Amino acid sequence: MTSTSVPFLGRALTVLRSALGWDQTELARATGVHRSVISDYERGQRRLTRQNLEELSRVMGIPAEAADWALSFVQSLRTVSQAPGLPEGP
């Protein structure tokens, strides 16, 4: 799977988790799931819903609205990376 095929919700989860200093194992423990579930969400191997992303945000101690911020950030990066004259991403 190429990096561009990872759904925005999975990328947003990675952004939120990383920005808050959580690793996948910590988030998995806090939510009562196996670490592979978090990994699968982030890689697009398992369907992550908007509701799941908001719930995971709350577990990490931030408001559900943080999902909007992260999605906006991910979309902005994608737009910038596709701008003419910039090297293509991975």
All heavy atoms as an XYZ file, in Angstrom:
693
protein
N       0.848     -1.173      0.000
C       0.000      0.000      0.000
C       0.891      1.232      0.000
O       1.787      1.350      0.817
C      -0.902     -0.020      1.235
C      -1.738      1.215      1.384
S      -2.914      1.084      2.728
C      -4.132      0.047      1.969
N       0.623      2.151     -0.893
C       1.417      3.372     -0.951
C       0.952      4.346      0.103
O      -0.172      4.279      0.578
C       1.307      4.030     -2.337
O      -0.042      4.425     -2.543
C       1.771      3.102     -3.436
N       1.823      5.278      0.441
C       1.487      6.222      1.503
C       0.312      7.109      1.121
O      -0.407      7.579      1.979
C       2.697      7.073      1.858
O       3.101      7.838      0.751
N       0.097      7.341     -0.179
C      -1.011      8.207     -0.577
C      -2.361      7.511     -0.462
O      -3.382      8.162     -0.520
C      -0.821      8.708     -2.026
O      -0.695      7.578     -2.878
C       0.378      9.613     -2.144
N      -2.374      6.199     -0.306
C      -3.649      5.504     -0.219
C      -4.156      5.368      1.215
O      -5.243      4.857      1.423
C      -3.547      4.127     -0.875
O      -2.645      3.319     -0.169
N      -3.388      5.818      2.195
C      -3.850      5.770      3.579
C      -4.940      6.821      3.749
O      -4.751      7.990      3.415
C      -2.695      6.029      4.574
C      -3.217      6.088      6.000
C      -1.637      4.945      4.448
N      -6.105      6.417      4.240
C      -7.211      7.375      4.410
C      -6.837      8.528      5.344
O      -6.010      8.378      6.241
C      -8.324      6.523      5.025
C      -7.976      5.116      4.680
C      -6.474      5.070      4.632
N      -7.478      9.670      5.096
C      -7.207     10.857      5.898
C      -7.441     10.623      7.390
O      -6.711     11.157      8.216
C      -8.060     12.040      5.442
C      -7.560     12.688      4.190
C      -8.357     12.753      3.066
C      -6.289     13.236      4.120
C      -7.898     13.348      1.905
C      -5.815     13.832      2.973
C      -6.632     13.885      1.853
N      -8.453      9.839      7.743
C      -8.716      9.605      9.164
C      -7.548      8.882      9.829
O      -7.180      9.199     10.963
C     -10.015      8.813      9.346
C     -11.303      9.555      9.001
C     -12.483      8.600      9.046
C     -11.528     10.735      9.928
N      -6.951      7.924      9.148
C      -5.795      7.224      9.692
C      -4.612      8.151      9.876
O      -3.905      8.097     10.886
N      -4.395      9.010      8.893
C      -3.309      9.981      9.003
C      -3.579     10.973     10.133
O      -2.672     11.352     10.866
C      -3.122     10.723      7.691
C      -2.548      9.847      6.610
C      -2.287     10.669      5.363
N      -1.900      9.833      4.264
C      -0.651      9.553      3.935
N       0.341     10.052      4.646
N      -0.377      8.779      2.905
N      -4.829     11.378     10.272
C      -5.188     12.312     11.346
C      -4.928     11.681     12.707
O      -4.438     12.348     13.623
C      -6.647     12.742     11.212
N      -5.235     10.403     12.850
C      -4.960      9.722     14.113
C      -3.469      9.731     14.406
O      -3.043     10.013     15.531
C      -5.484      8.286     14.083
C      -5.146      7.429     15.307
C      -5.646      8.075     16.597
C      -5.704      6.027     15.135
N      -2.659      9.454     13.405
C      -1.207      9.472     13.590
C      -0.733     10.852     14.028
O       0.096     10.977     14.937
C      -0.488      9.058     12.290
O      -0.944      7.759     11.897
C       1.020      9.041     12.475
N      -1.265     11.893     13.386
C      -0.889     13.271     13.735
C      -1.251     13.577     15.185
O      -0.421     14.075     15.950
C      -1.567     14.282     12.776
C      -1.472     15.699     13.310
C      -0.951     14.182     11.385
N      -2.476     13.279     15.563
C      -2.916     13.571     16.933
C      -2.089     12.796     17.956
O      -1.592     13.364     18.928
C      -4.398     13.222     17.096
C      -5.384     14.125     16.371
C      -6.787     13.544     16.473
C      -5.337     15.532     16.932
N      -1.966     11.511     17.726
C      -1.243     10.656     18.678
C       0.207     11.120     18.826
O       0.710     11.279     19.941
C      -1.304      9.200     18.205
C      -0.642      8.223     19.144
C      -0.667      6.817     18.592
N      -0.067      6.695     17.271
C       1.242      6.762     17.010
N       2.101      6.996     17.987
N       1.691      6.614     15.774
N       0.849     11.360     17.699
C       2.256     11.771     17.731
C       2.436     13.143     18.371
O       3.359     13.349     19.165
C       2.827     11.792     16.311
O       2.794     10.505     15.755
N       1.556     14.063     18.027
C       1.656     15.418     18.574
C       1.485     15.427     20.089
O       2.083     16.254     20.782
C       0.617     16.331     17.924
N       0.706     14.498     20.589
C       0.463     14.427     22.030
C       1.479     13.553     22.761
O       1.427     13.418     23.983
C      -0.955     13.919     22.293
C      -2.048     14.880     21.825
C      -3.397     14.181     21.845
C      -2.066     16.129     22.679
N       2.384     12.939     21.998
C       3.428     12.129     22.617
C       2.990     10.732     23.021
O       3.660     10.091     23.826
N       1.887     10.260     22.482
C       1.424      8.908     22.772
C       2.023      7.961     21.746
O       2.096      8.285     20.559
C      -0.095      8.823     22.657
C      -0.874      9.484     23.743
C      -0.872     10.815     24.053
C      -1.799      8.872     24.623
N      -1.743     11.052     25.085
C      -2.334      9.878     25.451
C      -2.239      7.567     24.784
C      -3.270      9.612     26.431
C      -3.187      7.308     25.759
C      -3.681      8.325     26.589
N       2.414      6.765     22.183
C       2.767      5.760     21.198
C       1.568      4.827     21.009
O       0.569      4.921     21.737
C       4.056      5.016     21.551
C       3.976      4.163     22.806
O       2.881      3.692     23.162
O       5.027      3.942     23.429
N       1.656      3.972     20.022
C       0.520      3.100     19.714
C       0.168      2.184     20.879
O      -1.011      1.940     21.145
C       0.817      2.270     18.465
C       0.845      3.090     17.201
C       1.191      2.264     15.981
O       1.705      1.144     16.085
N       0.909      2.814     14.808
N       1.172      1.717     21.574
C       0.929      0.822     22.702
C       0.175      1.532     23.817
O      -0.777      0.975     24.387
C       2.262      0.255     23.228
O       2.913     -0.442     22.157
C       2.042     -0.685     24.400
N       0.566      2.760     24.125
C      -0.127      3.525     25.176
C      -1.585      3.768     24.816
O      -2.477      3.615     25.653
C       0.565      4.869     25.396
C       1.930      4.762     26.032
C       2.694      6.072     25.996
O       2.605      6.816     25.000
O       3.387      6.333     27.002
N      -1.830      4.140     23.566
C      -3.205      4.397     23.145
C      -4.023      3.108     23.156
O      -5.176      3.103     23.597
C      -3.234      5.041     21.755
C      -4.611      5.416     21.213
C      -5.375      6.316     22.180
C      -4.473      6.083     19.847
N      -3.413      2.035     22.733
C      -4.116      0.748     22.747
C      -4.503      0.347     24.171
O      -5.639     -0.062     24.419
C      -3.241     -0.326     22.110
N      -3.554      0.497     25.093
C      -3.851      0.153     26.494
C      -4.985      1.015     27.043
O      -5.864      0.529     27.753
C      -2.615      0.330     27.360
C      -1.636     -0.787     27.249
C      -0.522     -0.636     28.271
N       0.538     -1.587     27.983
C       1.817     -1.288     27.954
N       2.223     -0.066     28.222
N       2.708     -2.209     27.676
N      -4.938      2.312     26.742
C      -5.952      3.235     27.256
C      -7.338      2.947     26.695
O      -8.340      3.266     27.331
C      -5.548      4.678     26.944
N      -7.386      2.343     25.518
C      -8.677      2.065     24.892
C      -9.103      0.611     25.032
O     -10.220      0.264     24.666
C      -8.658      2.441     23.395
O      -7.619      1.707     22.745
C      -8.450      3.919     23.208
N      -8.197     -0.230     25.521
C      -8.542     -1.634     25.728
C      -8.512     -2.474     24.466
O      -9.181     -3.506     24.394
N      -7.744     -2.034     23.469
C      -7.599     -2.819     22.241
C      -6.143     -3.232     22.085
O      -5.268     -2.722     22.770
C      -8.064     -2.031     20.987
C      -9.528     -1.639     21.104
C      -7.193     -0.816     20.728
N      -5.902     -4.143     21.189
C      -4.534     -4.571     20.903
C      -3.832     -3.489     20.092
O      -4.459     -2.786     19.303
C      -4.565     -5.892     20.121
C      -3.228     -6.557     20.064
N      -2.295     -6.239     19.124
C      -2.677     -7.514     20.856
C      -1.218     -6.968     19.311
N      -1.419     -7.751     20.358
N      -2.518     -3.360     20.283
C      -1.750     -2.346     19.567
C      -1.912     -2.457     18.060
O      -1.920     -1.466     17.343
C      -0.261     -2.439     19.935
C       0.540     -1.266     19.365
C       2.014     -1.566     19.239
N       2.320     -2.680     18.376
C       2.354     -2.621     17.040
N       2.092     -1.512     16.417
N       2.649     -3.695     16.338
N      -2.091     -3.667     17.562
C      -2.224     -3.856     16.115
C      -3.465     -3.157     15.565
O      -3.483     -2.765     14.399
C      -2.233     -5.340     15.750
O      -3.378     -5.978     16.278
N      -4.486     -2.974     16.391
C      -5.685     -2.260     15.950
C      -5.342     -0.805     15.648
O      -5.728     -0.267     14.599
C      -6.816     -2.355     17.001
C      -7.993     -1.458     16.638
C      -7.263     -3.804     17.178
N      -4.594     -0.168     16.536
C      -4.180      1.223     16.327
C      -3.299      1.314     15.077
O      -3.492      2.190     14.231
C      -3.443      1.777     17.561
C      -4.307      1.666     18.831
C      -2.985      3.209     17.314
C      -5.634      2.398     18.780
N      -2.364      0.402     14.963
C      -1.490      0.372     13.790
C      -2.301      0.199     12.507
O      -2.065      0.891     11.508
C      -0.469     -0.761     13.933
O       0.327     -0.857     12.772
N      -3.234     -0.720     12.533
C      -4.077     -0.960     11.348
C      -4.898      0.275     10.986
O      -5.069      0.585      9.805
C      -5.007     -2.148     11.574
C      -4.294     -3.488     11.534
O      -3.109     -3.534     11.147
O      -4.937     -4.498     11.902
N      -5.428      0.976     11.985
C      -6.153      2.224     11.715
C      -5.246      3.217     10.991
O      -5.626      3.822      9.996
C      -6.621      2.885     13.012
C      -7.843      2.298     13.672
C      -8.029      2.453     15.039
C      -8.825      1.629     12.962
C      -9.155      1.953     15.676
C      -9.947      1.112     13.590
C     -10.110      1.284     14.953
O     -11.225      0.797     15.584
N      -4.050      3.380     11.520
C      -3.142      4.389     10.982
C      -2.629      4.037      9.592
O      -2.354      4.928      8.793
C      -1.972      4.616     11.947
C      -2.415      5.274     13.229
C      -1.285      5.585     14.182
O      -0.107      5.310     13.859
O      -1.572      6.117     15.275
N      -2.514      2.771      9.289
C      -2.021      2.348      7.979
C      -3.137      2.132      6.968
O      -2.885      1.823      5.809
C      -1.204      1.053      8.117
C       0.102      1.254      8.862
C       0.918     -0.029      9.006
N       0.170     -1.055      9.735
C      -0.171     -2.247      9.237
N       0.173     -2.599      8.034
N      -0.844     -3.114      9.970
N      -4.376      2.286      7.402
C      -5.503      2.081      6.501
C      -5.835      0.621      6.271
O      -6.559      0.288      5.340
N      -5.357     -0.243      7.148
C      -5.631     -1.670      7.033
C      -6.937     -2.068      7.722
O      -7.431     -3.164      7.516
C      -4.477     -2.484      7.647
C      -3.159     -2.260      6.963
C      -3.189     -2.737      5.527
O      -3.609     -3.852      5.239
N      -2.755     -1.885      4.619
N      -7.436     -1.165      8.532
C      -8.705     -1.381      9.247
C      -9.469     -0.067      9.139
O      -8.891      1.009      9.254
C      -8.419     -1.720     10.708
C      -9.637     -2.074     11.518
C      -9.270     -2.366     12.960
N      -8.387     -3.505     13.073
C      -8.687     -4.628     13.717
N      -9.845     -4.748     14.321
N      -7.821     -5.610     13.788
N     -10.772     -0.159      8.923
C     -11.581      1.043      8.741
C     -11.710      1.825     10.048
O     -12.165      1.302     11.062
C     -12.971      0.673      8.228
C     -13.820      1.873      7.923
C     -15.116      1.455      7.244
N     -15.950      2.606      7.004
C     -16.847      3.069      7.872
N     -17.036      2.457      9.016
N     -17.572      4.132      7.572
N     -11.282      3.073      9.994
C     -11.414      3.994     11.121
C     -12.541      4.959     10.788
O     -12.520      5.609      9.750
C     -10.104      4.765     11.324
C     -10.093      5.835     12.415
C     -10.325      5.209     13.790
C      -8.780      6.593     12.391
N     -13.538      5.012     11.649
C     -14.643      5.937     11.418
C     -14.357      7.268     12.092
O     -13.501      7.365     12.980
C     -15.967      5.378     11.982
O     -15.858      5.296     13.413
C     -16.293      4.009     11.387
N     -15.099      8.252     11.679
C     -14.978      9.567     12.306
C     -15.302      9.468     13.796
O     -14.623     10.056     14.636
C     -15.916     10.543     11.587
C     -15.995     11.915     12.178
C     -14.608     12.556     12.174
N     -14.653     13.834     12.800
C     -14.666     14.975     12.151
N     -14.630     15.013     10.842
N     -14.699     16.105     12.814
N     -16.326      8.704     14.122
C     -16.710      8.529     15.525
C     -15.575      7.879     16.311
O     -15.273      8.300     17.429
C     -17.973      7.684     15.630
C     -18.442      7.494     17.060
C     -19.712      6.680     17.156
O     -20.339      6.340     16.157
N     -20.112      6.361     18.368
N     -14.923      6.863     15.740
C     -13.782      6.226     16.414
C     -12.664      7.230     16.651
O     -12.054      7.242     17.725
C     -13.225      5.067     15.600
C     -14.140      3.880     15.488
O     -14.241      3.291     14.409
N     -14.810      3.502     16.554
N     -12.375      8.054     15.635
C     -11.311      9.052     15.772
C     -11.637     10.036     16.891
O     -10.770     10.378     17.696
C     -11.102      9.792     14.447
C     -10.015     10.867     14.448
C      -8.655     10.283     14.818
C      -9.958     11.553     13.087
N     -12.873     10.460     16.973
C     -13.274     11.381     18.042
C     -13.162     10.719     19.413
O     -12.727     11.346     20.375
C     -14.690     11.888     17.788
C     -14.764     12.816     16.588
C     -16.173     13.255     16.240
O     -17.139     12.809     16.896
O     -16.311     14.050     15.286
N     -13.532      9.445     19.493
C     -13.417      8.725     20.766
C     -11.954      8.574     21.173
O     -11.607      8.756     22.347
C     -14.088      7.352     20.659
C     -15.596      7.429     20.566
C     -16.255      6.099     20.209
O     -15.539      5.070     20.124
O     -17.470      6.090     20.006
N     -11.102      8.257     20.221
C      -9.676      8.134     20.511
C      -9.094      9.471     20.948
O      -8.241      9.522     21.846
C      -8.930      7.584     19.292
C      -9.242      6.130     18.937
C      -8.707      5.787     17.556
C      -8.705      5.184     19.986
N      -9.572     10.559     20.360
C      -9.130     11.895     20.760
C      -9.473     12.145     22.225
O      -8.633     12.608     22.999
C      -9.795     12.968     19.889
O      -9.411     12.838     18.547
N     -10.695     11.828     22.588
C     -11.130     12.038     23.983
C     -10.299     11.196     24.950
O      -9.940     11.660     26.027
C     -12.619     11.744     24.123
C     -13.495     12.847     23.544
C     -14.962     12.663     23.913
N     -15.562     11.534     23.233
C     -16.188     11.593     22.062
N     -16.298     12.752     21.429
N     -16.730     10.522     21.519
N      -9.974      9.971     24.554
C      -9.141      9.110     25.408
C      -7.789      9.771     25.652
O      -7.226      9.681     26.748
C      -8.971      7.711     24.774
C      -7.861      6.925     25.442
C     -10.281      6.937     24.833
N      -7.276     10.457     24.629
C      -5.978     11.126     24.768
C      -6.100     12.474     25.485
O      -5.103     13.174     25.655
C      -5.324     11.297     23.396
C      -4.881      9.984     22.786
S      -3.986     10.168     21.228
C      -5.333     10.502     20.081
N      -7.312     12.830     25.897
C      -7.502     14.031     26.704
C      -7.733     15.309     25.918
O      -7.549     16.399     26.465
N      -8.118     15.194     24.667
C      -8.408     16.376     23.861
C      -9.842     16.297     23.354
O     -10.423     15.211     23.269
C      -7.414     16.515     22.683
C      -7.387     15.258     21.821
C      -6.022     16.844     23.202
C      -6.495     15.355     20.596
N     -10.425     17.436     23.027
C     -11.821     17.415     22.584
C     -11.978     16.704     21.241
O     -11.037     16.648     20.433
C     -12.181     18.893     22.458
C     -10.893     19.618     22.339
C      -9.866     18.789     23.037
N     -13.157     16.185     21.020
C     -13.455     15.504     19.761
C     -13.206     16.412     18.563
O     -12.852     15.942     17.487
C     -14.894     15.010     19.767
N     -13.339     17.716     18.753
C     -13.126     18.675     17.666
C     -11.687     18.641     17.154
O     -11.397     19.110     16.060
C     -13.469     20.099     18.103
C     -14.926     20.317     18.422
C     -15.331     19.824     19.811
O     -14.458     19.663     20.694
O     -16.530     19.570     20.001
N     -10.784     18.083     17.932
C      -9.393     17.970     17.494
C      -9.293     17.144     16.216
O      -8.361     17.322     15.433
C      -8.536     17.362     18.594
N     -10.261     16.265     15.999
C     -10.282     15.497     14.755
C     -10.374     16.445     13.559
O      -9.701     16.237     12.547
C     -11.447     14.514     14.750
N     -11.172     17.500     13.679
C     -11.286     18.490     12.602
C      -9.951     19.176     12.357
O      -9.549     19.385     11.219
C     -12.332     19.558     12.943
C     -13.747     19.024     12.926
O     -14.026     18.100     12.142
O     -14.577     19.545     13.695
N      -9.262     19.532     13.424
C      -7.981     20.223     13.297
C      -6.970     19.320     12.596
O      -6.247     19.756     11.703
C      -7.448     20.651     14.653
C      -8.414     21.441     15.495
C      -9.387     22.300     15.058
C      -8.516     21.433     16.909
N     -10.081     22.824     16.121
C      -9.563     22.310     17.272
C      -7.818     20.776     17.916
C      -9.931     22.546     18.595
C      -8.181     21.010     19.239
C      -9.230     21.883     19.562
N      -6.924     18.076     13.032
C      -5.968     17.141     12.442
C      -6.288     16.865     10.980
O      -5.393     16.819     10.138
C      -5.946     15.837     13.244
N      -7.563     16.696     10.672
C      -7.950     16.465      9.277
C      -7.611     17.657      8.401
O      -7.135     17.502      7.271
C      -9.446     16.130      9.193
C      -9.815     14.746      9.710
C     -11.322     14.640      9.907
C      -9.307     13.663      8.776
N      -7.832     18.839      8.918
C      -7.497     20.053      8.179
C      -5.996     20.137      7.936
O      -5.549     20.487      6.833
C      -7.986     21.280      8.951
O      -7.608     22.453      8.289
N      -5.223     19.800      8.942
C      -3.763     19.814      8.826
C      -3.294     18.815      7.768
O      -2.479     19.141      6.901
C      -3.140     19.503     10.184
C      -1.642     19.396     10.163
C      -0.858     20.526     10.011
C      -1.026     18.159     10.305
C       0.531     20.433      9.996
C       0.352     18.063     10.284
C       1.137     19.196     10.129
N      -3.819     17.607      7.823
C      -3.435     16.575      6.865
C      -3.808     17.004      5.448
O      -3.011     16.863      4.512
C      -4.083     15.214      7.230
C      -3.932     14.202      6.116
C      -3.483     14.679      8.529
N      -5.005     17.556      5.283
C      -5.433     18.021      3.961
C      -4.535     19.158      3.475
O      -4.157     19.199      2.304
C      -6.891     18.481      3.989
C      -7.390     18.979      2.639
C      -7.338     17.915      1.552
O      -7.799     16.802      1.753
N      -6.775     18.242      0.409
N      -4.172     20.071      4.351
C      -3.290     21.184      3.975
C      -1.928     20.676      3.516
O      -1.384     21.156      2.511
C      -3.103     22.145      5.145
O      -4.317     22.762      5.479
N      -1.382     19.724      4.236
C      -0.092     19.159      3.836
C      -0.186     18.481      2.480
O       0.706     18.618      1.643
C       0.405     18.160      4.874
C       0.938     18.734      6.171
C       1.334     17.603      7.110
C       2.119     19.648      5.918
N      -1.253     17.781      2.269
C      -1.427     17.102      0.977
C      -1.537     18.115     -0.155
O      -0.936     17.937     -1.212
C      -2.644     16.203      1.015
C      -2.805     15.424     -0.258
C      -3.868     14.374     -0.126
N      -3.934     13.667     -1.373
C      -3.899     12.368     -1.478
N      -3.812     11.632     -0.405
N      -3.975     11.788     -2.647
N      -2.277     19.187      0.078
C      -2.430     20.222     -0.937
C      -1.089     20.873     -1.250
O      -0.731     21.054     -2.411
C      -3.443     21.287     -0.467
O      -4.703     20.642     -0.245
C      -3.609     22.384     -1.485
N      -0.340     21.214     -0.213
C       0.962     21.846     -0.405
C       1.918     20.902     -1.126
O       2.667     21.321     -2.009
C       1.551     22.291      0.959
C       3.008     22.684      0.829
C       0.745     23.441      1.521
N       1.894     19.638     -0.764
C       2.830     18.687     -1.371
C       2.522     18.438     -2.840
O       3.387     17.990     -3.581
C       2.836     17.360     -0.609
O       1.651     16.639     -0.847
N       1.308     18.759     -3.273
C       0.928     18.569     -4.670
C       1.038     19.857     -5.481
O       0.700     19.879     -6.652
C      -0.498     18.022     -4.758
C      -0.622     16.635     -4.184
C      -2.043     16.128     -4.143
O      -2.988     16.858     -4.391
N      -2.203     14.852     -3.836
N       1.536     20.908     -4.843
C       1.682     22.193     -5.533
C       2.749     22.085     -6.618
O       3.749     21.392     -6.430
C       2.051     23.296     -4.539
N       2.542     22.764     -7.743
C       3.527     22.719     -8.817
C       4.888     23.225     -8.338
O       4.989     24.158     -7.552
C       2.954     23.681     -9.871
C       1.518     23.860     -9.512
C       1.407     23.603     -8.043
N       5.924     22.576     -8.821
C       7.278     23.003     -8.485
C       7.856     22.372     -7.238
O       9.036     22.521     -6.953
N       7.032     21.680     -6.474
C       7.525     21.007     -5.270
C       7.828     19.555     -5.611
O       7.120     18.943     -6.424
C       6.507     21.062     -4.141
C       6.244     22.440     -3.536
C       5.169     22.335     -2.473
C       7.505     23.004     -2.923
N       8.831     18.981     -4.980
C       9.097     17.562     -5.233
C       7.938     16.722     -4.725
O       7.279     17.073     -3.744
C      10.370     17.290     -4.442
C      10.497     18.399     -3.470
C       9.748     19.571     -4.026
N       7.681     15.622     -5.404
C       6.611     14.720     -4.972
C       7.010     14.011     -3.707
O       8.185     13.732     -3.488
C       6.298     13.698     -6.059
C       5.591     14.316     -7.241
C       5.064     13.275     -8.184
O       4.811     12.133     -7.742
O       4.909     13.589     -9.358
N       6.009     13.741     -2.872
C       6.241     13.003     -1.627
C       6.502     11.538     -1.915
O       6.483     11.112     -3.069
N       6.695     10.767     -0.855
C       6.982      9.322     -1.028
C       5.868      8.591     -1.706
O       4.761      8.896     -1.696
C       7.176      8.816      0.400
C       6.808      9.913      1.321
C       6.607     11.143      0.514
